[in-house]
Amino acid sequence: MVPPLARRLSGHRLGLELVASALIGAIILLVADTVGRLVLPPGEVRAGVMTAVIGGPVFVFIARRMRQGAPA
């Protein structure tokens, strides 16, 4: 979900797209880790599980909006 979002924000400029992907990816992982620690107060949910829970619906949304054969 990060590269298509970064591509939309950067305007297809490779250098800016790379920086945007790194920053957005780090932010999403930080949010997933924080939410995973807050969901079950005595324990925690792994960051990978939370990333899948957050990213899954976004990925489906992006995939459904794409036309057949169109670039991401």
Z-matrix of the N, CA and C atoms (Angstrom, degrees):
N
C 1 1.440
C 2 1.514 1 110.94
N 3 1.317 2 118.29 1 -21.61
C 4 1.459 3 120.68 2 -176.49
C 5 1.529 4 112.98 3 -73.20
N 6 1.336 5 120.28 4 -49.79
C 7 1.474 6 118.34 5 -177.55
C 8 1.532 7 114.70 6 -59.72
N 9 1.333 8 121.05 7 -42.95
C 10 1.465 9 117.96 8 176.83
C 11 1.526 10 113.19 9 -63.14
N 12 1.321 11 116.40 10 -37.04
C 13 1.456 12 119.95 11 178.02
C 14 1.525 13 110.74 12 -66.88
N 15 1.324 14 116.78 13 -43.18
C 16 1.468 15 120.79 14 178.29
C 17 1.522 16 110.87 15 -64.70
N 18 1.318 17 117.06 16 -37.47
C 19 1.461 18 120.76 17 178.87
C 20 1.519 19 110.83 18 -64.47
N 21 1.326 20 117.06 19 -38.81
C 22 1.465 21 120.07 20 178.20
C 23 1.531 22 111.13 21 -67.62
N 24 1.321 23 117.21 22 -37.05
C 25 1.457 24 120.90 23 -178.03
C 26 1.523 25 113.03 24 -77.09
N 27 1.333 26 117.38 25 -31.25
C 28 1.466 27 120.70 26 -173.59
C 29 1.519 28 113.50 27 -91.55
N 30 1.304 29 118.04 28 -15.24
C 31 1.447 30 119.94 29 179.64
C 32 1.516 31 113.83 30 74.36
N 33 1.300 32 118.94 31 35.07
C 34 1.464 33 125.23 32 175.60
C 35 1.526 34 113.64 33 64.03
N 36 1.318 35 117.75 34 28.65
C 37 1.467 36 121.10 35 172.85
C 38 1.518 37 106.83 36 -99.82
N 39 1.330 38 116.11 37 120.02
C 40 1.461 39 121.72 38 -168.62
C 41 1.529 40 113.38 39 -59.11
N 42 1.318 41 117.42 40 -47.34
C 43 1.465 42 119.77 41 -178.92
C 44 1.513 43 112.58 42 -62.19
N 45 1.309 44 115.41 43 -46.03
C 46 1.458 45 120.17 44 179.43
C 47 1.521 46 111.08 45 -68.06
N 48 1.332 47 116.22 46 -35.21
C 49 1.466 48 120.62 47 178.33
C 50 1.531 49 111.10 48 -64.45
N 51 1.311 50 117.29 49 -38.51
C 52 1.466 51 121.40 50 178.54
C 53 1.523 52 111.33 51 -65.41
N 54 1.322 53 116.07 52 -45.11
C 55 1.469 54 120.27 53 178.59
C 56 1.530 55 110.50 54 -64.43
N 57 1.331 56 116.06 55 -43.81
C 58 1.468 57 119.85 56 179.46
C 59 1.526 58 111.11 57 -62.66
N 60 1.337 59 117.08 58 -40.46
C 61 1.476 60 120.39 59 178.68
C 62 1.522 61 110.84 60 -62.42
N 63 1.325 62 116.60 61 -42.65
C 64 1.464 63 119.97 62 -179.90
C 65 1.526 64 111.04 63 -64.24
N 66 1.317 65 116.86 64 -44.75
C 67 1.464 66 119.94 65 -178.62
C 68 1.524 67 112.04 66 -68.67
N 69 1.312 68 117.28 67 -45.41
C 70 1.468 69 120.42 68 -179.68
C 71 1.524 70 110.50 69 -64.98
N 72 1.335 71 116.97 70 -41.65
C 73 1.464 72 120.43 71 178.15
C 74 1.519 73 112.21 72 -61.15
N 75 1.332 74 116.26 73 -42.62
C 76 1.467 75 120.26 74 178.62
C 77 1.526 76 111.19 75 -65.08
N 78 1.314 77 116.50 76 -41.17
C 79 1.466 78 120.34 77 179.88
C 80 1.529 79 111.02 78 -65.30
N 81 1.328 80 116.19 79 -43.61
C 82 1.469 81 119.56 80 179.87
C 83 1.529 82 110.71 81 -64.00
N 84 1.327 83 117.58 82 -41.08
C 85 1.464 84 120.11 83 178.93
C 86 1.526 85 110.99 84 -66.15
N 87 1.320 86 116.94 85 -38.98
C 88 1.462 87 120.82 86 177.78
C 89 1.529 88 111.00 87 -64.23
N 90 1.327 89 116.77 88 -43.35
C 91 1.469 90 120.85 89 178.15
C 92 1.527 91 110.31 90 -64.56
N 93 1.339 92 116.99 91 -43.06
C 94 1.468 93 120.41 92 179.65
C 95 1.526 94 111.04 93 -62.52
N 96 1.314 95 117.29 94 -40.20
C 97 1.465 96 120.26 95 179.31
C 98 1.528 97 110.81 96 -67.61
N 99 1.317 98 116.83 97 -42.47
C 100 1.456 99 120.68 98 179.84
C 101 1.524 100 111.16 99 -64.72
N 102 1.342 101 117.04 100 -45.30
C 103 1.474 102 120.56 101 178.56
C 104 1.525 103 109.81 102 -63.87
N 105 1.328 104 117.30 103 -39.13
C 106 1.460 105 120.49 104 178.94
C 107 1.513 106 113.42 105 -63.15
N 108 1.314 107 116.71 106 -30.43
C 109 1.464 108 120.16 107 177.59
C 110 1.526 109 111.95 108 -78.89
N 111 1.324 110 116.68 109 -23.87
C 112 1.470 111 119.84 110 -177.38
C 113 1.525 112 113.59 111 -93.08
N 114 1.333 113 118.18 112 -17.30
C 115 1.469 114 121.08 113 -175.28
C 116 1.520 115 111.48 114 -67.23
N 117 1.295 116 117.69 115 -48.52
C 118 1.464 117 122.19 116 179.30
C 119 1.528 118 108.49 117 -115.99
N 120 1.326 119 117.87 118 97.00
C 121 1.472 120 121.21 119 -171.15
C 122 1.525 121 117.12 120 -51.36
N 123 1.325 122 122.02 121 -45.19
C 124 1.465 123 116.55 122 179.95
C 125 1.527 124 112.92 123 -74.63
N 126 1.318 125 118.32 124 -24.16
C 127 1.460 126 121.71 125 -179.30
C 128 1.508 127 110.15 126 -122.94
N 129 1.319 128 114.46 127 -154.72
C 130 1.452 129 118.46 128 177.24
C 131 1.523 130 110.19 129 -153.05
N 132 1.311 131 115.82 130 157.67
C 133 1.455 132 123.10 131 175.61
C 134 1.524 133 106.00 132 -102.55
N 135 1.332 134 117.23 133 136.18
C 136 1.455 135 120.35 134 -177.70
C 137 1.527 136 111.92 135 -59.88
N 138 1.325 137 115.24 136 149.50
C 139 1.459 138 121.05 137 -177.95
C 140 1.524 139 111.23 138 -63.02
N 141 1.318 140 118.53 139 -34.79
C 142 1.459 141 121.38 140 179.07
C 143 1.516 142 112.41 141 -64.65
N 144 1.315 143 116.48 142 -37.08
C 145 1.464 144 120.47 143 177.90
C 146 1.527 145 109.74 144 -68.38
N 147 1.316 146 116.96 145 -43.65
C 148 1.461 147 120.39 146 179.41
C 149 1.525 148 111.25 147 -66.61
N 150 1.326 149 117.41 148 -36.20
C 151 1.462 150 120.75 149 177.15
C 152 1.521 151 110.18 150 -63.27
N 153 1.325 152 116.72 151 -40.30
C 154 1.467 153 120.51 152 177.88
C 155 1.530 154 111.07 153 -67.07
N 156 1.317 155 116.95 154 -39.02
C 157 1.466 156 120.67 155 179.27
C 158 1.527 157 110.45 156 -66.46
N 159 1.321 158 117.02 157 -39.96
C 160 1.461 159 120.79 158 179.24
C 161 1.529 160 110.73 159 -76.05
N 162 1.326 161 116.82 160 -44.45
C 163 1.461 162 121.41 161 -173.53
C 164 1.508 163 115.25 162 -79.53
N 165 1.301 164 118.35 163 -25.61
C 166 1.463 165 121.47 164 -178.43
C 167 1.517 166 113.45 165 -58.35
N 168 1.324 167 118.02 166 -55.13
C 169 1.462 168 118.88 167 178.75
C 170 1.531 169 113.43 168 -63.15
N 171 1.327 170 116.97 169 -34.88
C 172 1.467 171 119.89 170 178.02
C 173 1.525 172 110.09 171 -66.31
N 174 1.330 173 117.13 172 -41.96
C 175 1.459 174 120.85 173 178.37
C 176 1.530 175 111.07 174 -62.08
N 177 1.312 176 117.21 175 -42.93
C 178 1.466 177 120.75 176 178.20
C 179 1.525 178 110.27 177 -63.27
N 180 1.324 179 117.36 178 -41.06
C 181 1.455 180 121.72 179 178.16
C 182 1.527 181 110.80 180 -61.44
N 183 1.336 182 117.25 181 -45.72
C 184 1.466 183 121.45 182 179.17
C 185 1.524 184 110.13 183 -64.59
N 186 1.310 185 117.43 184 -43.89
C 187 1.463 186 121.10 185 -178.25
C 188 1.534 187 111.28 186 -64.90
N 189 1.305 188 118.17 187 -36.54
C 190 1.470 189 121.05 188 -179.88
C 191 1.520 190 111.83 189 -72.76
N 192 1.325 191 117.23 190 -28.69
C 193 1.469 192 120.44 191 -179.70
C 194 1.521 193 113.03 192 -80.13
N 195 1.329 194 117.27 193 -22.05
C 196 1.463 195 120.11 194 -179.10
C 197 1.520 196 110.85 195 -72.64
N 198 1.316 197 115.09 196 141.56
C 199 1.458 198 120.26 197 174.97
C 200 1.511 199 108.80 198 -84.70
N 201 1.314 200 116.32 199 158.99
C 202 1.460 201 122.34 200 179.61
C 203 1.531 202 109.52 201 -59.65
N 204 1.334 203 116.70 202 120.89
C 205 1.445 204 121.99 203 176.46
C 206 1.518 205 115.22 204 82.66
N 207 1.329 206 118.55 205 -0.10
C 208 1.458 207 121.02 206 -179.78
C 209 1.512 208 110.29 207 -81.43
N 210 1.342 209 118.09 208 146.63
C 211 1.469 210 119.58 209 178.29
C 212 1.520 211 110.73 210 -70.32
N 213 1.326 212 116.20 211 152.97
C 214 1.450 213 120.77 212 -179.96
C 215 1.490 214 108.89 213 -70.50
